[in-house]
Amino acid sequence: MKTKIIGVPLNFGANRCGLEFSIKNFIDKYPKYRDKIEILEVKKELEDFSIKDAKYLNTIAKTCEELAVSVNEIIKDGDFPISLGGDHAIAIGSIAGVSKEKEIGILWMDAHGDMNTPEISNTGHIHGMPLAISVGYGHSKLIDCLYKGAKVKTENVILFGTRDIDEEEEKLINKLGIKNYTWEMIVEMGFEKALGEVKKFFKGRNLHISFDLDGIDPIEITAVGTPVVGGLSREMGKILISEMIDTASVTSIDIVEYNPIYEKEMETVEYVDELLQLIEKKIN
Ligand SMILES: [Mn+2]
């Protein structure tokens, strides 16, 4: 199995300047990736700006559809897709691409829940909605990415490291019974024990990992648009990926929300490079 990296410099899901530079800036810092990352250029579609609760819907739907097709081809070839963002809305596409071929679970490592819907979102930013969309809640144009309907069953989803969940979002998470390891819980029970439970749950099963860099403590990496106090250490993030690959049948990974505008020195690009190296070493 070989890793194939697709870079998707989407910023419309977060509506925040900087994310569109993510892939090119990363390659500029690490030219060794120039021939390794296939860049999916984001093409702007005609938008209906009267839609306020799911902003840039058409551009995001088109980008995710294209990513889903590419990811799906990689899976069908028996290889391992890594989707590098760009904002977290790209997970709508990567998950669709994998789930068309295999029944998967999702480990969603994030400071946020990403379980908003147009009805309950405070901002209308789609990067706060991709997990809800993947389990079948949200705008039908996004739910039906690549093929009709929900991509993953709610009982096969685990949120990990959360510490900033909106009130209505939390109600939806609870209503759907989605397992949610908040950062507070992880601190209380200990990272090892929390990870142990997640490993036990996904052991031997197909698993997509969606890794939001803002899940990591903003003291350790700065280049994310929506930092929240607390979170996993860099090392914990690596242990999480490494041990899940050892335990589950990990099919695919997203690494998202790298925003070079907020970089202090090189700590975030270095971390992305470390994660990619780790995944390549374990998969190839
Ligand atoms: Mn996210």
Boltz pocket constraint, residues with backbone or C-beta under 6 A from the ligand:
constraints:
  - pocket:
      binder: B
      contacts: [[A, 88], [A, 109], [A, 110], [A, 112], [A, 114], [A, 127], [A, 212]]
      max_distance: 6.0
